[in-house]
Amino acid sequence: MFEFNRDQKAILHLTWIAFFLTFVSWFNLAPFNTTLQAVAGLTPDQIKLLMICNVALTIPARIVIGSLVDRSGPKRVFTGLLVFTGAVSLYFSLATSFGEFLVSRLLMGCAGAGFVVGIKMIAEWFPPDRMGTAQGIYAGWGNFGAAAALFALPPIAALFSQELGWRVATAFSGLLCLVWAGVYHRWAREVPGRAKDFPVGLENTIEVTSKKDLVLQILLLFPLYTAIGLLIWKLASSPAFPGGAGMGLILLAGVLGVFILNALRCVKVNLPRITNGISEDKKYAFSQIVILSLVYALTFGSELAVVSMFPEFLENTFQLTVTTAGILGSSFAIFNLVTRPGGGWLSDKLGRRRVLFALVLGSAVCYGFMGEIDSQWPLWLAIGLAVLCSVLIQAGNGACFALVPLIRKDLTGKLAGVTGAYGNVGAVFFLTLLSMVEPTTFFQLIGAYAFLVLLSLLFLQSFKNLHNSYH
């Protein structure tokens, strides 16, 4: 950070704290899974459904906000998102019925879109040779909010009765977001005139530069809508879902229809441009984003999924208290402070593809071993393995997003939105699997997916020649 000037440091600190606070609120459910079963009468299946709801709407939110931040600028968007997140946290803290819990966690998923806003802000303020380090610090220190929620909120709740404590702790996280919204609005600023150099348009559709990339773009959309379909399927199986299975089928048909319309819009907007010819300075390989999206579905998607269930897994496997399980469960996210910046720094220094390949391979092996954890393991060994796995995937997050802003800077918000959304696609798929299998099988399936991602990295191109918009 000593390489950054005063203005860059100020923007970096203002922005990672904003991201950090949205993540504290986003994960303020995880430490209280068993508490809500005890005091609110929720069943284990309902808790698993809430965990899926908590990450599902982040998928469309990251895409929409990625486009919005390109158009309106990160300062305005992040201020509004902090206000929204604070309000939803307060609503969640006052919930009394399963329906209210469901709505609050669905809305809270939008808080995860804050990540995309900061990616754009950092991309505007930092040059490409420091992009990996800056993005890694921003994302790593911001992602630490997930760990902070796990180890800081239970002690706050412990100061009150079990029925009141979780409400005070989650409301407190929301109040912090509201306070920082005012701070960010007052002191954050964008690079003068920079945003005006980035034309948006294209009806919120990402610009592609070849017919092959147009096909890839449509294929990349399919898992996004499939993840939303999985959420609807899980909701339709709940007694609290209005309309039952019949309404679920109608909504699934609606999701399919929206996917088809979106695919047609991609063709309508991009095909004439491709046919008329694209200037060389605008061409880029969309396959890069496809591969990085698959990587992020593994690294961040599995992190979201494991952070959501790890305290409960430890509590049930090793017979721990809620507070102890929350503190130890935070071990899966606590090292974000250094690991994600470290991944970005390693990517800058040692080679982008080489670093990603090593981190993905290591995470695949670690998840395979985590699938063997049971009550016979020493607790220290289980935690140590979880820490090692988390270090690898969090560094993978940093290495992945060290690359995204280097593809085409004027599309950074949209490209970051799609890649970031895939983190939540991974989380939805993994948490859906968790609702069907035992936790040990859940870990092993993530490991199997990691090996598939490893194969995709063989097709990742070199980033030695950066896009012309950087020069």
KOLDOLUM-56832 format. One record per atom (N, C-alpha, C): residue in one letter; x, y, z. Coordinates in steps of 0.05 Angstrom, whole numbers, plus 5000, padded with zeros to 4 digits. Layout:
# KOLDOLUM-56832
aXYZ...
# end
This chain:
# KOLDOLUM-56832
m501649765000m500050005000m501750255000f504350235006f506050465006f506450574978e505750414958e505950504930e503650674922f501550684938f499150834931f499351124941n498251314925n498251584934n495951634954r495851874965r493951934987r491051894978d490351994955d487651974945d486851674941q488751524930q488151244925q487751094952k489351154972k489051024998k486351095010a485551355007a482951435019a480651295006i480651274979i478551134965i478550844972l480950714973l481050434980l479850375007h480550535027h479550495054h476550545057l475650765045l472750815045l471150595032t472250485011t470750284995t470850005007w473149925017w473149655029w471549645055i471449865070i469749875094i466749855086a465949995065a463249975055a462549685048f464349555033f464049275026f463949095050f465749145069f465848995094f463248995109l462049235112l459549255127l457149125113t457149135086t454948995072t455248695076f457748595078f458148305083f457448225111v458048395131v457148335158v454148285159s452648465146s449748435146s448848195129w450248155107w449447935089w449747665104f451747645122f452147385136f451247395165n449447575172n448547585199n446547375207l445847205187l444146965193l445846735202a448246695189a449746445193a450346365222p451146555240p451746475267p449346405284f446946455273f444546415289f442646205278n443746025261n442045815250n440645645271t442245545291t441045385312t439445545331t440145805336t438645975353t435846015343l435546065317l432946105305l431245845306q432545615305q431045365308q429945345337a431545445356a430745425384a428545635392v428945885383v427146105393v424946175374a425346115348a423246195328a421845945317g422545715326g421245475317g421745385289l423945485277l424545405249l425645125248t425144985227t426144705224t428844715210p430444505211p432944495196p432544535166d430444435155d429944475126d429344765120q427844895138q427345175134q429845345135i431645275153i434245415155i435845375129k435845135119k437345085094k436145245071l433445275071l432145435050l432945735053l433045825078l433846105082l436746155073m438445955077m441245985068m441346015037i439645865023i439545884994i438446154986c436246244999c435046504994c437046724998n438846695017n440746905025n442646965002v443146774984v445046824963v443746834935a441246764933a440046734906a439746994891l438547194904l438047444889l440547614884t442747524896t445247654890t445947614860i445047394849i445647334821i444547554802p441947604801p441047824784p441948094794a442148124821a442948384832a445748474822r447548284821r450348354813r450348434783i448748304767i448648374739i447348644735v445048694748v443748954746v445449174757i446649134780i448249344793i450849384777g451949174765g454249204749g453749394725s451349374713s450649554692s450049834703l448749844726l448050104738l450550264746v452550124756v454950264765v456550374741d456450234719d457750344695d456250604686r453650614690r452050844681r452051074701s451751014727s451251224747s453651284764g455751114763g458051154780g457951014806p460250914817p460250754841p459450894866k460051154868k459451294893k456451294899r454951374880r452051394884r450851114889v451750914873v450550644876v451250524903f453850554912f454550434937f453150564961t452750824959t451250964981t448450854983g447050824960g444350724960g444250434970l446250274962l446249994971l446649965001l448350135012l448750135041l446150195056v444650395046v442150465059v440150225057f440050105033f438249875029f439049645048t441549585050t442549355066t441849415096g442249655105g441649725132g438649695139a437049775120a434149755124a433249455125v434349295108v433549005107v434548865133s436848945143s437848825168s435948885191l434949135192l433049205213l430449045210y429549015185y427148855180y427548565189f429848445183f430448175191f430448145221s431648345235s431748335264s429048345278l426948435263l424248455274l422448235265a423548045248a421847835237a420847645259t418347555255t417147365274t416047115261s415547125235s414446895221s416346795200f416046545191f417846435171f417646595145g415246695138g414946855114g416547115116e416647235139e418247485142e421247415141f422047195153f424847105150f425547065121l423746935106l424246875078l424547125061v422747315065v422947565050v425447725056s426147735082s428447885090s431047765079r431247505079r433747375068r433847395038l431547385024l431647424995l432647714989l431547905003l432348184998l435348225006m436148095027m438948125037m440948025016g440047844998g441847754977g442947974960c441348194958c442248424942c444648554954a445148524980a447448644993a450048544981g450048294972g452448174961g453348314935a451548474923a452348614898a454248844903g454648924929g456549134934g459349084924f460048834922f462648754913f463248874885v461248864867v461548954840v462049254839v460749404857v460949694858v463849774864g465049644884g467749714891g469749634870i469249414856i471049334834i471349564814k469049684808k469049904789k470550154800m470050214826m471350444838m474350404838i475350174846i478150114847i479350114819a477950014799a478850004771a479350284761e477650474770e477950754760e480350894773w481150814797w483150964812w485950844810f486250594801f488850464802f489750374775p492350394769p493450304743p493650004742p493949894718p493849594715p496149454729d498449574732d500649434745d500349414776r498349554786r497649534815r494849434819m493549354797m490749284799m490249034816g491948834813g491648584828g491848634858t493848794866t494248854894t491949014905a491149224891a488949404900a486349254902q485649104881q483148944881q483248734903g485648614907g485848414928g485448524956i486548764961i486148894987i483248964991y482049084970y479249164972y477448924978a477748714961a476048484964a476648314989g479248284995g479948125018g479048255044w479648505048w478848635073w475848665074g474548705051g471648725051g470348455057n471348235045n470347975050n470647885078f472548005092f472947945121f470347995137g468548155125g465948195138g464447945144a464747735127a463447475132a464547355158a467247365161a468347255186a467547425210a467547685206a466847865228a463947805238a462147745220a459447685228a459347425245l461047235238l461046975252l462246995280f464447155283f465647155310f464847405327a463847615315a463147855330a460247865339l458447765322l455547795328l454647605351p455647355353p454747185376p455547305403p457947415407p458547535433p456647775440i455947925419i454048145423i451348035432a450447825418a447847695425a447947575453a450347475462a450547345488a450147535511l450247795506l449747995527l446848015535f445147895518f442147915523f441047635524s438447615528s437147355528s437247235501q436946965499q437046835473q434946935454e432547005464e430447105446e431047385435l432447545451l432947825444l435747865431g437647705439g440447745431g440947755401w439847555387w440347545358w439147785344r436947885355r435648125343r437348375347v438448405371v440248635376v442648625358a443948385356a446348355340a445848415310t443748315299t443248355271t442348645265a440848765284a440049045280a442549225281f444449155298f446949305301f448449315274s448549085261s449949075235s448549255215g445949275216g444449455198g444949745204l445049815229l445650095236l448350185227l450350005228l453050075218l452950135188c451349985173c451150045144c449950325140l447850395155l446650655151l448550875158v450150845179v452051055186v454151085164w455150855154w457250875133w456150985107a453650945102a452451065078a452851365078g452451495101g452951785103g455851855100v457651695111v460551735109v461451715080y460451505066y461351455039y460251675020h457851765025h456651975008h458252235012r459152285036r460552535042r463452545032w464852315034w467752335029w468752175005a467251984995a468151834972a467852004947r469651974928r469352114902r470451944880e469452004856e470351854832e472452014818v474051884801v476052024786v474652224768p475452484769p473952684753p474052624724g471552604712g471352574683g471852284674r472852104691r473551844682r471051684673a468951694689a466651534682a465351624656k465751874648k464651964623k466051854599d468451744603d469951624581d468951334575f467151234592f466350954589f463350944579p462850944554p460050934544p458750674552v456250674559v454850434567v453050334545g450550424546g448650344525g448250044523l447749944498l447349664492l445049534508e443249704518e440849604532e441549404554n443649464569n444549294591n445549014582t446148984557t447248744546t450248784542i451848584550i454748614547i455548604518e457248784510e458248794483e460148554478v459648404457v461548194448v462448254420t464648124411t465848214387t466248004366s464847774370s464847564349s462447384353k461747234332k459447054333k459946834354k462346734355k463046534375k462546634403d463346884408d462947004434d460047054440l458447104420l455647144424l454346884433v455146654422v454146394431v455046344459l457546404466l458546364493l456946534513q456346784505q454846954523q452146834530i450746724510i448146604515i448346354532l450446194527l450945954543l451546034572l453046254576l453746344603l451346434618l449246534604l446846624618l445246384630f445446154618f443645924625f443945844655p446445804665p446645734693p445645954712l445746204704l444746424721l441746384725y440246324704y437346284706y436746014719t438445814714t438045554727t438245574757a440145744767a440445774796a437945904808i436746104793i434246224803i432046024802g432045854781g430045634780g430245444803l432745384812l433045204835l431845334860l432245594863l431045724886l428045704886i426845744863i423845724860i422945444867w424445244857w423744964862w423844904892k425945004906k426144964934k423945114949l423345354941l421145504954l418445374950a417945274926a415345144920a414844904937s416944784947s416644544964s416044614993s416144875000s415644965027s412745025031p411544945054p408745005060p408145305061a410245465066a409745755067a409545885040f410145735019f410145854992f407245884982p406446124975p403646164966p403146044938g401045884936g400445764910g401445494906g403345404923g404345134921g405845064896a405744814888a407244714865a406344844839g403744894837g402645014813g403845294808m404045454828m405245724826m408245694820g409445484831g412245444826g412745384796l411045224784l411345164755l410945414738i409045584746i408545834732i411046014733l412246034757l414646194760l416946084744l417245814744l419345694729l419045744699a416545734690a416045804662a416746094656g416146264676g416946544673g419846594671v421446444688v424346464687v425446374660l424246154649l425046054623l424446264602g422146394604g421446594585g423346834585v424146914610v425947144612v428647074601f429546824605f432046734593f432046754563i429746654551i429546664522i429546954512l428047124526l428047414517l430747544520n432247474541n434947584545n436847484523a436547224516a438247114495a437647254469l435047294463l434347434438l435347724438r435347854461r436348124462r439348134457c440747934467c443647924462c444147904432v442647744419v442947704390v442147964375k439948084383k438948324370k440948554372v442148584395v443948814400v446648764388n447748524391n450448474383n450848384354l448948234343l449448124316l449848334295p448248544294p448748754273p451548884276r452448924300r455049044304r457248854295i456948594301i458948394293i459048374263t456648374250t456448344221t457748584207n457448824219n458549064206n461549094211g462648934230g465448944235g466149104260i467948994276i468749114302i471649214299s472149454308s474849564306s476749394324e479249374316e481149214330e481549294359d481349554365d481849654392d479549584411k477349484400k475049414417k474749114421k476348954406k476048664407k477248554433y475848354444y476848204467y475547924466a476747744481a475847464481a473847424504f471247384498f469247334519f469747074533s471246884520s471846634533s473346674559q474846894561q476346954586q474346984609i472147124604i470147174625i468746904632v468246744612v466946484617v468746314636i471346304631i473146144647i473346264675l473646524677l473846654703l471246634719s468946624705s466446584719s466346304732l467346104717l467345834728l469245814752v471545964750v473345974773v472046094797y470646314792y469446464815y467146304827a465746154810a463645974821a464845784841l467245694836l468645514855l469645664879t471245874874t472746004897t470746154915f469246344903f467446494920f464946344926g463946194907g461446044911g461745844934s463945694934s464345504956s464845644982e466145874981e466546035006e463946115018l462146225001l459446305011l458046065023a458045845009a456545605018a457745505044v460345475046v461545365070v461245555094v461645815090v461246005111v458445995122s456445945105s453645935113s453045695130m454545465127m453945225141m456045135161f458445245160f460645145176f460245165206p459245385217p458745395246p456845175255e454745135240e452744925247e454044655244f455644615224f457044355220f458844295243l460444495252l462144455275l460644405301e458444555304e456744525328e455644245330n454644135308n453443875309n455543645309t457743685295t459743475293t461343445319f462143675331f463843665355f462443755380q459743785379q458243855403q459144105417l459344325401l460244585411l457844765418t458444975433t456345175438t456145365413v453945515412v453445695390v455745895387t456546015410t458746225409t461346095400t462045865411t464645735404t464545655375a462345535366a462145455338a462245695319g461145915327g461246155311g464046265308i465546265331i468246365331i470046185314l469845915319l471445725304l470545715274g467945745270g466945745242g467945975226s468646195240s469746425225s472446375214s473746155222s476346085212s476346045182f473945985171f473845945142f473746205126a473446425140a473446685126a475346895138i476446835161i477947035176i480447135162f481746955146f484247035134f483947185108n481447255101n480947425078n482547685078l483247775103l484748025106l487348015091v488547775090v491247755077v491147575052t489447375052t489547175031t488547285004r486347425004r485347534979r487247744967p488247934983p490248114973p492747964964g493447754979g495747594972g495447454945g492947364939g492447244913g492847444890g491847684895g492247894874g495147964871w496647984893w499448054892w501047834878l500447584884l501847354871l501247354841s498747424834s497947434806s499647644791d500047874804d501648094792d504548004789k505547864808k508447814810k509347554796l507747334798l508647074790l507346964765g505447104754g504047004731g501246924737r499347034721r496547014728r495446724724r496046594702r495046324698r496346124717r498946154721r500345964738r499345974767v498746214777v497846234804v494946124807l493246184788l490546074789l490545774788f492145654771f492245364768f493145234794a495145344807a496145234832a494045254855l492645474856l490645514877l488245334873v487345304849v485045134843v485744844849l488044754841l488944484847l489044434877g490244624892g490344584921g487644574934s485744744925s483044744936s481644484931a482044364907a480744104901a481643894920v484243884926v485343684944v484243734973c484243984981c483244045008c480343965012y478644034993y475843964995y475443664996g477043514981g476943224983g477443125011f479443235024f480143155052f477943255072m476843485067m474643585085m472243395085g471943255063g469743065061g470042825080e472442805092e472942585111e472642665140i472142915145i471843015173i469442875187d469942775211d467742675228d468442725257s466742635275s467142685304s469642565315q470842375301q473242245311q475742405306w475542605288w477842775283w478442955307p480943015312p481543235331p480443495320l479243655337l478043905329l480144085315w482644095327w484644265316w485444195287l485243935281l485943845254l483843925234a481243895242a479043985225a479244285219i479744435240i479944725236i482344795219g484644665224g487044715208g486644655178l485244435172l484644365144l482844575132a480844665147a478944865137a480445125132v482245205149v483745445145v485445425120l486845205116l488445165092l486745185067c484445055067c482645065044c481645355039s480945495060s479945765057s482145955047v484645915056v486846075046v487146045015l486845795006l487245744977l484945864961i482445824969i480245934953i480046234955q480746354978q480646644980q482846774964a485246644963a487346744945a486446714916g484946504911g483846464884g481846684876n480346774896n478547004891n480147254882g482347304897g483947534890g485247504863a486347264857a487647224831a485647244808c483147154813c481047164792c480347454786f479847614807f479047884802f481348074797a483747974798a486048134788a485948134758l484547944746l484447924717l482048064704v479748054718v477248164706v477448444696p478648634711p478748914701p480748944678l482348734672l484348764651l483348674624i480848584623i479748474597i478848704579r477048874589r476349124575r475149314595k476749524600k476149704623k473449844621d472649914597d470050054595d467749874601l468149614602l466049424609l466449294636t468249414652t468949294678t466549234696g464749424698g462349384716g460749144707k460149124681k458548904671k459948634672l462548634665l464048384666l464448294695a464948484713a465148414741a462448314752g460248434741g457548354750g456948064743v457647984718v457147714710v458947514725t461547584727t463347404741t462647384770g461947614782g461147614810g458547454815a456747474795a454247324798a454747024798y456846944784y457446654783y458446554810g459546734827g460146654854g457646564868n455446704864n452846634876n451546404862v452046374836v451046134823v452245884836g454945894841g456245674854g455045634882a454545844897a453445824924a450745694924v448945774905v446245664903v446445364897f448045294877f448345014870f449444844893f451544954906f452744804928f450844774952l449444994959l447544974981l445144804975t444344794949t442244614941t443144324945l445644274937l446744004942l446743934971l447544134988l447544085017l444844005028s442744115016s440044045025s439243755018m440943625001m440243354991m442243145002v444643225010v446643035018v447843115045e449442935056e450842985081e453043185077p453843335098p456043535094p458543425083t459243175091t461743065080t461643015050t459342925040t458942895011t458943164997f457843365011f457843635001f460643734996f462443695015f465243785011f466543634987q465943374985q467243214964q466243304936l463743374934l462643464908l463843734900i464443904919i465844154913i468644094902g469943894915g472543814905g472543704877a470443554870a470143454843a469743674823y468143874830y467844104812y470444254808a472044274829a474644414827a476444284806f476344024804f477943894783f476943964755l474343994752l473244084726l474144364719v474144544739v475144814735v478044814727l479544634739l482444604733l482844554703l481144384692l481344324663l480644574646s478744734655s478044974640s480345174639l482045184660l484245364661l486345314639l486345074628l488145014606l487545194581f485145304580f484245464557f484345764563l485345844587l485646124594l487946244579q487446474565q489446594549q491346764566s493546844553s495547014567s494447294571f495247424593f494447694598f496847884596k498847804580k501147964577k500548224561n498848204541n498048434525n495448544535l495548764550l493048874561l491549024540h488949064545h487249204525h488249484521n487749584497n488749854490n487650074508s485350024520s484050234536s485750304561y487750134567y489450184590y491850364583h492450394558h494950534551h494450824546
# end
